[in-house]
Each structure stands twice: as C-alpha cells, then as structure tokens.
Amino acid sequence: MDELSALQDDIATFSTEEARAIIEKELGKSVDEVFSDFSAEPVAAASLAQVYKAKLKDSGVEVAVKVQRPGALPTISRDLYVMRKAAAVTTDLASRFTSQLTDWKALVEVFGEGLYTELDFRNEALNQQKMKKLIEGEPRCSRVVVPEVFMEYTSRRVLVSQWVDGIKLTNLSAEQIRDGIADAQECFLHQLLTWGFFHGDPHPGNLLLINSGPDKGKLARTLEPWFEGLGFRV
C-alpha cells in the first residue's frame, strides 16, 4: 500500500523548464505574461501531469497549474496499440477453449477512449465546472468544495484552477477523518445514484481538508477525473 500511495501525487517529476515550455506553447503566451508568481518546482506529480502553484497576473488569484507530462499522448498511443494486438490474440485463443467469450478488443477500445478523453484537460475543466454548479446547489454536499476553473487559461495540456490550501487525508488523525468522511460519502453517493455524474478517482491524494478561510473544515475535491453516465439514477 505504501508503494501504491506514491502514485497519488509523488511520482518522479519532469523539469520546470519543460513545463513552462508546454504552458507557453499551449496558451500562446509566456509564463510571465500570465502569472506574476510561478513556483520553481512542482508541488505534486502524478501519472499524467504535475501541478505548480502560481498567481494570476491579471487578478492576483492564487491558482494550481496542472501541466501534462511531455510525451504522454504518444506513449499511451503506443501502449494501446500493443494492448489491441494482445486483445486480438487473446480473443482468438479463448474462442478455441471456451464458449464464454469476453470481447477483449471492445474492452481495450473503451479503455482507450477513456484515456484519450482524460488526456484533453478541457474535458476535465468542463466537467469540473459542471460539478461545481451541481454541488453548490445541493444540501447533501454542503461540506464539499470543487475549485473554480479558469477556462481562459486552460487547454488540452494545461489546466488552471483555484488554489486550495488544505491538509491531505493521509495526514489527518482518525478522528478528523471520521468527522468529514460521512458527509463526503453522502455527497459521492448522491453524485453516483442521483446525478450519474461523479468524481472518478476519490483517493486521499485528490481530497483535502480545508484548514483556513471561509471554507475551513470542508473537503476539497481537486484536479482529477469526473465521469458521467456510469451511475444509476433512482
């Protein structure tokens, strides 16, 4: 479990020079034109991207800047090509020994479609905006916060959203976790069962307990996937 927990937000980083180059290519502006402050090192790094703390030059708002890893798209494309080939072989072999066939090729296609969708941060930004509006009007989610997205600074490989100061769940006491987790569970189940639109990766690296400001004591759901159409409506 300790090894797997590193995948949440503690994967090896790529250089800030590369990150700045990606931002400038995606936004068509220099980093200094957009941000008055930009952290020298990433504050977190996960499998597809890493995050920097920055401040918008035009408003002074502190933001989280999510930058996609260089080469993520071609790497995933190559991996999916290999998986498609393996799925074709598996399907052919399975058909010789069993009548209970799984369509492995179709499974790989669905998996690949999801990955390509996740690689376009504009999809994530739109979903995050939608969830923010839904949650703000739902009493069951009164203790859950979704950070604001800045679409004007968001592209396929860059996502800029409101910075949230908070404490990772892994750094909280059992009592602190119990205090907030019931509300978070109720909100998640409402997303899943009523809206059919929900946070798709609610691990401890994507949840923060806000420890200051007007939202102190609430849980913030941070930069990760949102899924639609996979839940049950009752």
Order of alpha helices (4+ residues) and beta strands (2+ residues): alpha-alpha-alpha-beta-beta-beta-beta-alpha-alpha-alpha-beta-beta-beta-alpha-beta-beta-beta-beta
